[in-house]
Amino acid sequence: MKILVCISHVPDTTSKINFTDEDSSFDTNGVQFIINPNDEFGLTRAIWMQQQQGAEVTVVTVGDNSCESTLRKCLAIGANKALRIDLKPSDGFEVAQELANICKKENYDIIIAGRESIDYNGAMVPGMLAALLDYNFITNCIELTVDGDDAKASREIDGGIETVSCKLPIVIGAQKGLVEEKDLIIPNMRGIMQARQKPLEVVQAIKGTIRSSIIKFEKPSPKGAVKLVSADDIDQLIDLLHNEAKVI
């Protein structure tokens, strides 16, 4: 069984975010990057399948050489090899095209991507990749079992959980629940040393179609001043809620 896990190199949520070029570009100076959390849930599930079913796990990202530290961490977690498609992508469709080009050459049985990344929250790439490959697609996936060519998966839907079955190959949109946070693998020294010996291949990009562009970034408006009301002054509290906040 061959599994491909798509990895996004994203800013840590504790990083201070700024923009340059008249707020049209993200400023990476001083920003710490991590594995996209939804991708890490998917990678952990893939490593379980590697350990239990002998699957070969490859991780891939679309990005420049700054992404290689994240790929090395994936190798330390347990992936067999890594691919970096050498391109600074402009939109999700371009990423999906680059990934599809790789997948058509290798014929992976299972492709796992996070349901969305925590930077742009587009939630587009897994679905577009499945469409480009004409593979079955299940997003918001919280459970996955594979027996031969048969896959059974559960996903969150409005108001409940849906369980479906299909044939491989399949694209999965992973999220918390596929594994839990306590199950995430922290690389140990042995894994880190082995990661240095594992292959990390740089692949030339095909530079496909770009269908969207960023016009401007804008930070949320700062929070307004806080008014403190004495616990004994109920009349003032009601007046503020009615006349200023206009919530009652």
N, C-alpha and C positions, 0 to 999 in steps of 0.2 A: 504494500500500500504506500502510495506517495502523497504526502501532505505538503501543501504550500501555505505558509502563514504570512499574510501581508502586514507589514509593520509600518506604523507612522511614527516619525520622530517629532515629538510635540513638546512645547514648553511646559515645565512644571507649573502647576496651578499656583504655587507660592511665588512665582517670579513676577517682578514688576514689568508690566507691558507698556511699551512706548512705540511711537510711529515716527517715520521720517518721510522726506520727499513730499511735503505738504499733506501728511497723513495718508499717503497712498502705499507706503511700504512698512512692513513690520521690522522693527529695530531689534536685532538679535544680540546686541552688545550686553553682556552681563546676564544673559538669560540661560538658565540651566535646562537642558532637554532630557526627556525620559521616553520610555516606551509608552505609547498610547495605552491607557488602562484597558480599554475593551480589547485591544490586540493582545495584551498580556494574558487576559483570561483565555483567549483563543489559543495562544501559544502553550499555556499550561495544559489545556485539554489535549493538544496535539502531542505533547511530551508524554502524557499518560498513555495515549494510543501507541506511541513509540515503545514504551516500556511493556505494555500488555499485549500488543499485537504485532510488534516488530516493524512498525511504520517508519519510513524515512521522512524526516522533517526538514524542510528547507524554509528559510525566512527570506523575505524580499522587501526592499523598499525602493521608492523612486526619490532620489535626492543626490546632493553633492557629497563630497568626502566628509563633511561634518556629521553625516549620519552614521559613519562607520563605528563610532563608539557604541551607539545603540544596538547595531547589528552584532557587535562583539559580545554585548551583554546577553543577547538572545542565544548566541552560541554557548556562552557560559551556563545559561539556564538548561541547555541540553539539545538545541537544534544541531543537526548534522552538518549543515553548510548554509552559507548566506550568499545572497545576490544583491548587488546594488546597481540599479539602473541609473546611469550617470546623466541625470537631468534635474534641473530645478523646476518643478512643474508649475504651471500657471493655473490650472483648474482641475477639478475632479475627473472630467472626461478624458483629459490628457493622461492622467494617472491610470485610469481604467484601460485605455488603449495600450499603454506600455506594459501593464500587467498581462493583458490578454495576449500580447505578442509572445511573452515568455511562456505562458500557459499552453499555447498552441504547439509549442515546440516540445514540451516536456510531458504533456498529458497527465496532469495530476488527478488523483482520484477525489481528493477533498481540498478545497481552497477555503481557508478561514481568514476572515478580515473582521476587525471590530465593526460593530453596527454603525459607529460614527467615531470621528476623532474629536478630542476635547479642545482643539484649537478653533476650527471653523464649524464644527458640528454639522457638516453637510449631509451626512448619511446617504451619500450618493454612490460612492465607488463600488461597494459590493454588488449592488443591484445592476449597475451598468456593466460591471465585469461579467456577471452571469448572463446578461443579455448578449454581450459581444461573443461569448463562448457558447451560447445556447445550452447552458447548464441549469439544472434545478437550483432553486434559490430559496433559502429560509433565513430570514433575519430575526432579530430579537431572540436569538436562540439561547435557551437555558438548559437544554439536555440533548445529548447526541449519542446514539449507539450505532455501531456499524457491524454487520455480519455478512462477510463476503461482499457482494455487490449491493446489498440492501442496507439502506440507512433509515433510521427512525429518529425523529427530532421533535422537541417541544419548543414552542415559542410563546412569548407573552403577547396577548392581544387585549383590546379594550374589554375589561370585565372578566378576564380569565386567562386560561392557558389552552392552546391548541396543539394537538399532537398529530403529526403527519408522517407518512412513509413514502419513500421514493427510491429510485435506483441511483447509484453513483454514475457519473461524477456529480458533485454538488458544491455550491458556494454557500458558506455559512456566514451570517452576520452575528458575531459573538458579543456577549455582554456578561455582566455579573450574573451568576446563576449557572452558567456553563461550568464554572468552578467558582468557589468562594474566595474572598480575599485571603483567608487563612490558608488556602491551598497554594497560593502563589509561591513559586520557587525562588528562593534567595540564592544567588550563585555562591558556592563555597570556593575555597582556594584551589581545589582540584579542578573544578569546573572552569575557573578563570584561566588556569594554566593550560588546560586542554583547548580552550577557545582560541588560544594563540596559534595552535597547530591546525585548526580546522580551516577549510577553504572559505575565503571571502572573495567572490568573483565580481569584477566590475564589468557590466554589460553596456554596450553602446545603445543609446536611446534611438528610437525610430522617429521621434519628434512628430507626433501625430497632430490631429486637429485640436485647436483651442476654441471653446465655445462660449467662454465667459471671461470677464476681466474685472479686476478690483478697481473701483473708482475712488473710494475713500474709506478709511477706518474712522470710527468715532467711539470714544469712550462713553460709558454711561454717565449721566449727569450726577454730580456729587450730591450726597444726601443733604437735605435741609437741616437747619438748626433744630435741636430738640427742646421742647418746652416741658419743664417739670411742673407737675401739679401736686399739691399736697393731697395726701390720701384722705384728708378730712374735708377737702373742698370739692364735693361732688358736683355742685352747681357749676363751678368753673370748668370742670372736666366735660360736662354735658354741653356747655356753651361752646367750647373749643371743637368738640367733635361735630357739633351741629353747624356752626357758622364758619369754621376754618377748614377742618378736614372734610366736612360735608359727607359724612358717612352715616349720619343718623338724621 
